[in-house]
Amino acid sequence: MMEVIKRKYVIPGDVIITGPYRPDQNVYQDGDRIISTSIGISEIYENTVRVIPLSGMYVPKTSDLIIGKVIGHSSLSWEFDINSCFIGFLPAQDVFGRDYSPTKDELKARLDKGDLVAARVANFDRSRDPLLTIQDRDLGKIESGELIKIAPSKIPRLIGKRGSMIQTIEMATKAIVTIGQNGLIVVSCEDPVGLLKAIEAVKMVDAQAHTPNLTERVKSMLGVELGENNDTINE
Amino acid sequence: MTQLMNENGIRCDGRSIDQIRNVSIKVGVLKNADGSAYIEFGKNKILAGIFGPRDVHPKHMADQDSGILRCRYHMSPFSVTERKNPAPSRREIEISKVIKEALQPAVILKDFPRTVVDVFIEVLQADGGSRCAALDAASVALVDAGIPMRDIVAACAAGKVADKIVLDVNDEEDKEGQADMPVAYMPNLGKITLMQLDGILTPVEYKKCLETAIGGCKQVYEIQKKALMEKYFKNGEA
């Protein structure tokens, strides 16, 4: 089947298309009509229809990389603020290993209130709060960097097509940008000028996420030569 | 008693019988709320703010299967000519309830179990038909907050004034007129989510009144749509 992508601005209640299509994210089916449930940009890809939302809160998805802040702990787990309507749980076994015992190990010694942690969502469904894990490469406590909060709906734009946007920013500023799918971003850089530039670039993406030719403008702001890697909203 | 309509069918504020008041909506006016909207509906000035989805307090209200919707409609002490006691009155509690029930069919909260979406509506200046204006602002604010919705709820009143069915009754017409019928409507689905009637209408008048009100809702819907487009897509078409 031919690849067809049609994009359109939609608001809740707008009929995107009628016919035998499969509803994906942020749409629902009413008879043979596919209707948007969010304000955003609709996409028709082959026979599935979805809407990329422009507003809204982060909803955890299994295997998402997120950045959370420790808000407390019980004797068996930590609780995280993950910028969502749910609280993230990190079980102590995940950090101390199988033979964790509440009498022997001190949770506070590893992660304390206010610590920032890069974690992955191990499991989430509607019956319980999201379960996190730090058992992977590049996960765990974040020791240094600048924290920025942007709208979670704009994260895909910050990453760009095949990571083009984030690569541009990282290469131009020599900064390391850790992006949490929940809208929290940590930027660290040895060079203070590069750090400020990288922060400015991230904020620029947040403010202008819905406009075309954003990569070009970020590039010119960072002082990179324009050229290949064009990305526009119509692609 | 003031004359509500002259012999040419022009109403006390200079409108014709099928004309709504000037409506303007602004989206995203409150920084601290998750979603917000400000509406001017004739002389009505109303702010709506949305918080959530967030944790439910008190906890016993939480639903394990779905999110819940809560609504507070409140009139400021300075919203009317004589100072209004800021404590919630019987009327405000009732309007909070009907607004909640009018928004409930539109929102989809099944993906947010154990959470609540709070809708706060503050009437800064009241001028008749404030529940409809409040609903219009609230549903736009819900979209701004990114709450999944089946459709936008648009509301408008119709009524009977000087023996004629008129669209969008104002404060004077509401007090002196013969009937007032606020209607909330989901334009794309063609479904009514709120219908109240204060006064007496014959079956024929009732039908006409309802049709007139729905016509008004559709006009309001276009303004809501424009306000949302203004905030989110002002930089050209996709």
Interface residues (C-beta under 8 A of the other chain):
Chain A: R7 K8 Y9 I11 P12 G13 D14 V15 N26 Y28 D30 I35 T37 S38 I39 I41 P53 L54 S55 G56 M57 V59 C85 F86 R126 S127 S153 H210 T211 P212 I233 N234
Chain B: D34 G35 G52 P53 R54 D55 Q64 A106 I108 D111 F112 P113 T115 V143 D144 A145 G146 I147 P148 M149 R150 D151 I152 M186 P187 N188 L189 K225 L228 M229 Y232 F233 N235 G236 E237 A238
